[in-house]
Each structure stands twice: as C-alpha cells, then as structure tokens.
Amino acid sequence: MLSSLFFRNRTAYVVGRIVNGYNSHPFAVPIKHDSGGKLYVDALLMEPEQIALLFSANRAYFLVDMEVPSAYVAFLRQIVPERTEAELYTMLGLQKQGKTLFFRDFLHHLRHSTDNFIVAPGIKGLVMTVFTLPSYPYVFKVIRDKISPSKDTTREQVKDKYVLVKHHDRVGRMADTLEYSDVAFPRERFTPELLAELQSVAPSLIEEYGDTIVVKHLYIERRMTPLNIYLENATPMQREHVMRDYGDAIRQLAAVNIFAGDLLFKNFGVTRYGRIVFYDYDEIEFLTACSFRRIPPPPEGYDEMSSDVWYPVGPTDVFPEEFATFLLTDPAVRRDFLAAHAELLDAGWWCAAQQKLASGELPEVLSYPDKLRFQSANGARAAVLAARRQRIPDRHRVER
C-alpha cells in the first residue's frame, strides 16, 4: 500500500495491490466520515475498470502528500497501466510536470509516425476549429478569430470558461484540457485542407517559420467519439445505454452547480468505457446563474405558424421543455431518453436542483458506482431478508 492517502472531495482513498506469486491484484478503498464524525470504509474497488475510472482525467485532481512523486507514479503505473506517466502526474496535482512529460511523449510520437494532421471529423464548431492526428488519441482545439454572432462570446470569455472547468469538480463528466502556447508543428505533416482551415478561421494564431507551423495558443483534449456520430451506428442496446448515461451526465453536472448550456449531442463524447463526457465549454454556466422557466400558454388567437415568440426571453432564461424539440428529433432516441430522464424536460426539476445548492447542501458525486457501496449493499440485503422473514411463518422462522 502507498503510505499517503489520496484525497478527492470528501473521500480519502487507500491505494495498493495484493501480490500472490506472479499475480497482482490492484485495489482502492474509499474512506469517508459519517454524520457523527467517525470514519468508515465505504467500498472496495478491485475491478481494473473501476480503478481506471477512479484515476480518470475527467475528474478533479487528487491531493496527495508525497515525498517522492516519481515513486508514486511508478507504483500507480502498475495499477493502471493504461494511464501514461504524464496523465498520472497531472492527476496527482503536479500539472506542470504532467504537461512537460505529455509534450515529450507527443514529440516522440511525431518522430515515430508518418500520418498527417487533419481536420477532426464531425460537425464544425462555431467557436473553435479542431484538428487531430489519426494515430494519436488527442485533439487540438484553436479558438477562432471571428466567433459566430449567434454565440455572443469573446476569446477571453471562452478562455475563462476553460479556467472555470479546470478548477471545478468535473465529476467524471467534463474532459480535462491541457493549455499550451507557441506550439511548433512540422509543416509537412499538415494536410493542405487543414492548413487552409487554420489560416482562414484563426490567422492571428498561426505563424509560419520555414518548415514549421507555430500555433500561438491551443487546448489539447483526449479524443472521443462525438455522441451524434456514435448514435448513427449504435445498436438499440448501445443507444439505450448512452442516452441513459447522457441524462446521468447532465444530472451529475447539475449536482455540482454546472449547466452545460449547449446540450447538443455533438458537444458530448463517448469514452472507451462507454461513458458520456462533455467537452465544449463556451456556453457553460453555473446552474445558480440560470433562470429556468416554463413556456407560458400562447395568447388567444395566436397563429401557431408564426415565427414570433409570444413571451419575453431574458439572457439567462432557459426553457427545459425546448430540449426535446432540438435534441430528441429521432423517435428511438426520444423514447430511450424519456424512459430514464423525462423530468429533465421540466423546469421544476432544475429549480429544485438550484434550491438544493442554495440551501448550502454540499453535493458529492462519487468516483465509483453507488452499487459498490457497502452501505447500499447491506441496506438492500437487509431489505431482502426482512421480506423473506415476513413470508415465513413464525414457527418455521424459530426452527431456522
């Protein structure tokens, strides 16, 4: 076991591994305080996927007291081998070291690959242009010089949103970003289409020095499959799963005072573990800063074919019942979403979430499934035993 605890939100984790001959079994034990201030063990995580999700970059960084960080990272690499050293340094709160190692790995990949950077597949954004290297599991995001007027934002406001996400509890639902300045790329690795795209939409951020292209400012995120593209080829079972998880992601973000703003499927990605993660932050807002309203009934004699809106709309107003109009255009997608999350289309649910936050309640979205908690398991087991006892006559119960 590592001697220092890993702190995140109101949970501390003991991290270690069990060694039996040539076999090694990693584990993590979450420890919490009860209402009386006493410590208790909340769960036991032993499945590789559970531990990998615990050390996800889409969550808040850990706080760990380490005398030799490199030794901790080396130990963790044995527990979560799919995480790079750069990712682990970043998750342990040593972001500068993580960014340095990440860029070294990136340069190493460039030297040992031959494919070209291309415009990232999917619907083009109105705020950022995105490119990627097919052999590299990350995307590079550049803010456009001229942002679409429909977005009503500026470059500085977009950068502030990314800072907000960086310092907020991401609850496993918002992609972590690495921010870099003056990044040099080999010009020969850019396709003509990509180079034309960058020079067209962000000329102030692109400079050419001989055989080098320098991007003055960009964000790097792990590449995911956009939800809208995933749904095009999803099986009924996959579609049901991602729509349930999409709603769960919205709920969990709301629990920590985050409203994604633009809920279009193209702004959410599907990770390799099938989890839905939000990655477009230009319209993100604190939930408590929004005004959730129901659409009032139209006045008498209103022409239903008219494009005019019969009710006033303020800059912070949100009408959840409109989500269905813009998001749930596919009947199968609509059915799966409504089966699990119909209340998200009701302004009352959002107002109740705001009231919880206003009451001073401290929310916590756990880094592991609720079903793994000992308290939940014991409660369910006790309920089953109680039900069984009610069905067994007294004389049989005594005999047993």
C-alpha positions in Angstrom: 0.0 0.0 0.0 1.1 3.6 -0.6 1.6 5.3 2.7 -0.3 8.5 1.9 -4.0 8.8 1.3 -5.4 10.2 -2.0 -7.9 12.9 -1.2 -10.7 14.0 -3.5 -13.8 15.9 -2.3 -14.9 14.4 0.9 -13.4 11.0 0.3 -9.9 9.6 1.1 -8.6 6.6 -0.8 -6.2 3.9 0.3 -4.4 2.6 -2.8 -2.4 -0.6 -3.1 -2.1 -4.1 -4.6 -2.2 -7.6 -3.4 0.7 -9.8 -4.7 0.3 -13.5 -4.8 3.2 -15.1 -6.5 3.2 -13.9 -10.1 -0.3 -12.5 -9.8 -1.0 -8.9 -8.8 -4.5 -7.5 -7.8 -4.9 -3.7 -7.5 -7.4 -2.2 -5.1 -8.6 1.1 -3.8 -10.5 1.6 -0.5 -12.6 4.8 -0.2 -12.9 6.1 3.4 -15.5 8.7 4.5 -16.9 10.4 7.6 -20.3 9.5 8.9 -22.7 12.1 10.3 -21.1 11.6 13.8 -17.6 12.4 12.5 -16.4 8.8 12.6 -14.5 7.1 9.8 -15.9 4.2 7.9 -14.9 2.2 4.8 -17.4 2.9 2.1 -16.5 0.4 -0.6 -13.8 -1.9 -2.1 -12.7 -1.3 -5.7 -10.9 -4.2 -7.3 -12.0 -4.4 -10.9 -9.5 -2.8 -13.3 -12.2 -0.7 -15.0 -13.4 0.7 -11.6 -9.8 1.7 -10.7 -9.2 3.1 -14.2 -12.3 5.3 -13.8 -11.2 6.4 -10.4 -7.9 7.7 -11.9 -9.8 9.4 -14.8 -8.5 12.8 -16.0 -12.2 13.8 -16.3 -12.4 14.2 -12.5 -10.9 16.7 -10.1 -7.2 16.1 -9.3 -6.2 14.2 -6.2 -4.4 15.9 -3.3 -1.6 13.6 -2.1 1.3 14.3 0.3 4.3 12.7 -1.5 7.9 12.9 -0.6 9.0 11.2 -3.9 6.2 11.7 -6.5 8.1 9.7 -9.1 7.9 6.6 -6.9 4.1 7.1 -6.5 3.7 7.4 -10.3 5.8 4.3 -10.8 3.6 2.4 -8.4 0.4 3.6 -10.0 1.6 2.6 -13.4 1.5 -1.0 -12.2 -2.1 -0.5 -11.0 -3.5 1.5 -14.0 -1.1 0.6 -16.9 -3.4 2.3 -19.4 -2.6 5.7 -17.9 0.6 7.4 -19.0 3.1 8.9 -16.6 2.1 12.4 -17.9 -1.6 11.7 -17.0 -0.7 10.3 -13.6 1.5 13.3 -12.7 -1.4 15.6 -13.7 -4.0 13.6 -11.7 -1.8 13.9 -8.6 -1.9 17.7 -8.9 1.6 18.1 -10.5 0.3 19.7 -13.7 3.4 21.4 -14.9 5.4 18.1 -14.7 2.5 16.3 -16.4 2.4 18.9 -19.2 6.2 18.6 -19.7 6.0 14.8 -20.0 3.0 14.9 -22.2 4.7 17.1 -24.7 7.8 14.9 -24.7 5.6 11.9 -25.5 3.9 13.9 -28.2 7.3 14.8 -29.8 8.3 11.1 -29.6 5.1 10.1 -31.3 5.8 12.6 -34.1 9.2 11.2 -34.7 7.9 7.6 -34.9 4.7 8.2 -37.0 4.1 9.3 -40.6 0.4 10.2 -40.8 -0.7 13.8 -41.3 -2.8 16.2 -39.1 -6.3 16.6 -40.4 -9.5 18.5 -39.6 -11.2 16.5 -36.9 -14.3 14.6 -38.2 -17.7 15.8 -37.0 -19.8 19.0 -37.1 -17.6 22.1 -37.2 -17.8 24.3 -34.2 -18.8 28.0 -34.2 -16.2 28.9 -31.6 -13.3 26.6 -32.2 -11.7 24.7 -35.0 -10.4 21.3 -34.1 -7.7 19.1 -35.7 -6.2 15.8 -34.9 -3.6 13.2 -35.8 -5.3 9.9 -36.6 -2.6 7.8 -34.9 -2.6 10.0 -31.8 -5.6 9.8 -29.3 -5.9 13.5 -28.7 -7.4 16.5 -30.5 -6.1 20.1 -30.8 -8.5 23.0 -30.3 -7.9 26.5 -31.5 -10.3 29.5 -30.8 -11.5 31.2 -34.0 -10.6 34.8 -34.6 -14.2 35.6 -35.5 -16.7 33.7 -33.4 -20.2 33.3 -34.8 -22.5 36.1 -33.7 -25.0 33.5 -32.5 -22.6 32.5 -29.7 -22.4 36.1 -28.1 -19.0 35.5 -26.6 -15.4 36.5 -27.0 -12.0 34.8 -27.0 -11.3 36.0 -23.4 -14.7 34.7 -22.2 -14.0 31.3 -23.8 -10.6 31.1 -22.1 -12.3 32.0 -18.8 -14.7 29.1 -19.2 -11.9 26.7 -19.6 -10.2 28.0 -16.5 -13.5 27.5 -14.6 -13.7 23.9 -15.7 -10.0 23.3 -14.8 -10.6 24.4 -11.2 -14.1 22.9 -10.8 -15.2 19.4 -9.8 -15.5 17.7 -13.1 -17.3 14.6 -11.6 -16.0 12.4 -14.4 -18.2 14.3 -16.9 -16.0 17.1 -18.2 -12.9 16.5 -20.3 -9.7 17.7 -18.8 -7.7 20.1 -21.1 -4.0 20.9 -21.4 -3.4 24.5 -22.4 -0.2 25.4 -24.4 1.2 28.5 -26.1 3.6 28.7 -29.1 3.4 25.0 -30.1 5.6 24.2 -33.1 4.4 21.6 -35.6 6.2 20.3 -38.7 4.6 21.9 -41.7 4.9 18.8 -43.9 2.6 16.9 -41.5 -0.4 19.3 -42.1 -2.7 18.5 -44.9 -3.5 21.4 -47.4 -7.1 21.3 -46.2 -6.1 21.7 -42.5 -3.6 24.5 -43.3 -6.2 26.4 -45.3 -8.7 25.9 -42.5 -6.4 27.3 -39.8 -5.3 30.3 -42.0 -8.9 31.0 -42.7 -10.5 30.9 -39.3 -7.6 31.7 -36.9 -4.9 33.6 -38.9 -3.9 35.6 -35.8 -2.8 32.4 -34.1 -0.9 30.8 -36.9 2.7 31.7 -37.9 4.9 30.0 -40.5 8.7 29.8 -40.0 10.2 27.9 -42.9 9.2 24.2 -42.4 7.4 24.9 -39.1 3.9 26.0 -38.2 3.6 27.7 -34.8 0.2 27.8 -33.1 0.2 30.6 -30.6 -2.5 29.2 -28.3 -4.4 25.9 -28.2 -6.0 23.3 -26.0 -5.4 19.6 -26.1 -8.0 17.0 -25.1 -8.3 13.3 -25.3 -10.2 12.3 -28.4 -13.6 10.8 -28.0 -16.4 9.7 -30.4 -18.9 12.6 -30.7 -22.3 11.3 -29.4 -24.1 12.3 -32.5 -21.7 10.2 -34.6 -21.9 7.3 -32.1 -25.7 7.3 -32.3 -25.7 6.9 -36.1 -24.3 3.4 -35.9 -25.4 2.4 -32.3 -27.3 -0.8 -31.7 -30.6 -0.5 -29.7 -28.8 -1.6 -26.6 -26.0 0.8 -27.1 -28.4 3.6 -27.8 -30.4 2.9 -24.6 -27.2 2.9 -22.6 -25.7 6.1 -23.9 -29.0 8.0 -23.6 -29.3 6.9 -20.0 -25.7 8.0 -19.4 -26.2 11.2 -21.2 -29.0 12.1 -18.8 -26.9 11.0 -15.9 -24.1 13.3 -17.0 -26.5 16.3 -17.1 -27.8 15.4 -13.6 -24.3 15.0 -12.1 -23.1 18.3 -13.6 -26.2 20.0 -12.1 -25.4 18.5 -8.7 -22.1 20.4 -8.7 -23.7 23.7 -10.0 -22.8 23.3 -13.6 -25.2 23.8 -16.5 -23.7 22.8 -19.8 -25.6 25.4 -21.8 -25.4 23.8 -25.2 -26.8 20.3 -24.8 -26.5 19.2 -28.4 -25.1 15.7 -28.9 -22.1 17.0 -30.9 -20.8 18.6 -27.7 -20.7 15.3 -25.8 -18.3 12.4 -26.4 -18.3 8.7 -25.7 -15.2 7.4 -24.0 -13.7 3.9 -24.5 -15.6 2.8 -21.3 -18.9 3.9 -22.8 -19.2 7.0 -20.5 -20.7 10.3 -21.8 -18.3 13.3 -21.2 -19.0 16.9 -22.0 -16.2 18.8 -23.9 -17.5 22.1 -25.3 -17.3 24.8 -22.7 -18.0 28.1 -24.4 -21.6 28.2 -23.1 -21.1 26.6 -19.7 -22.7 28.4 -16.8 -23.2 28.0 -13.1 -26.6 26.4 -12.5 -27.5 29.0 -9.9 -26.9 31.8 -12.5 -29.6 30.5 -14.8 -33.3 31.2 -14.7 -35.3 28.0 -15.6 -38.8 28.8 -16.8 -41.8 27.0 -18.2 -43.2 28.3 -21.5 -46.4 30.1 -20.9 -49.5 29.2 -22.9 -50.0 31.2 -26.1 -52.4 34.1 -26.0 -55.9 33.7 -27.5 -55.9 33.9 -31.3 -52.1 33.3 -31.6 -51.1 31.9 -35.0 -49.3 28.6 -34.4 -47.5 29.0 -37.8 -46.0 32.3 -36.7 -42.2 32.5 -36.0 -42.7 35.3 -33.4 -42.3 34.3 -29.7 -45.2 35.4 -27.5 -43.2 35.5 -24.3 -40.2 37.6 -23.3 -36.8 35.8 -23.1 -34.0 37.1 -20.8 -30.3 36.5 -21.3 -30.2 33.9 -18.6 -33.6 32.3 -19.3 -33.6 28.5 -20.0 -36.8 26.6 -21.1 -36.1 22.9 -20.5 -39.2 21.7 -22.4 -37.5 23.0 -25.6 -34.7 20.4 -25.1 -37.0 17.8 -26.7 -37.5 20.0 -29.8 -33.8 20.4 -30.5 -32.3 17.2 -29.1 -34.9 14.4 -29.4 -35.7 14.5 -33.1 -35.1 10.8 -33.6 -38.1 8.8 -32.2 -35.9 5.9 -30.9 -33.6 8.4 -29.1 -36.6 10.3 -27.7 -38.1 7.1 -26.4 -34.9 6.0 -24.6 -34.3 9.4 -23.1 -37.8 9.9 -21.8 -37.8 6.4 -20.3 -35.0 7.4 -18.0 -34.9 11.2 -17.8 -38.3 12.7 -18.6 -38.1 15.1 -15.6 -35.1 16.9 -17.2 -37.6 18.5 -19.6 -39.4 20.1 -16.7 -38.3 23.4 -15.3 -39.4 22.2 -11.8 -36.6 19.7 -11.7 -34.0 22.3 -12.4 -35.4 24.8 -9.9 -35.3 22.0 -7.3 -31.7 21.4 -8.1 -31.0 25.1 -7.6 -32.8 25.1 -4.3 -30.6 22.3 -3.0 -27.5 24.3 -3.9 -28.9 27.5 -2.4 -29.7 25.6 0.9 -26.0 25.1 1.4 -26.1 21.4 0.8 -22.6 20.1 -0.2 -23.1 17.7 -3.1 -20.7 14.9 -3.9 -20.7 12.8 -7.0 -18.8 9.6 -6.1 -15.9 8.4 -8.2 -17.4 4.9 -8.2 -20.9 3.4 -8.7 -23.3 3.6 -5.9 -24.0 -0.1 -6.1 -20.4 -0.8 -4.9 -21.0 0.9 -1.5 -21.2 -1.4 1.5 -24.0 0.7 2.9 -26.1 0.3 -0.2 -25.3 -3.4 -0.4 -26.1 -4.0 3.3 -29.3 -2.0 3.1 -30.5 -4.0 0.1 -29.6 -7.3 1.7 -31.4 -6.3 4.9 -34.5 -5.4 2.9 -34.4 -8.8 1.2 -34.0 -10.7 4.5 -36.8 -8.7 6.1 -39.1 -9.5 3.2 -38.2 -13.2 3.5 -38.9 -13.2 7.2 -42.4 -11.7 6.6 -43.2 -14.6 4.2 -42.0 -17.3 6.6 -44.4 -18.4 9.4 -43.2 -17.8 13.0 -42.7 -21.5 13.8 -40.6 -22.0 10.7 -38.6 -18.9 11.5 -37.8 -20.1 15.0 -36.8 -23.5 13.7 -34.5 -21.9 11.2 
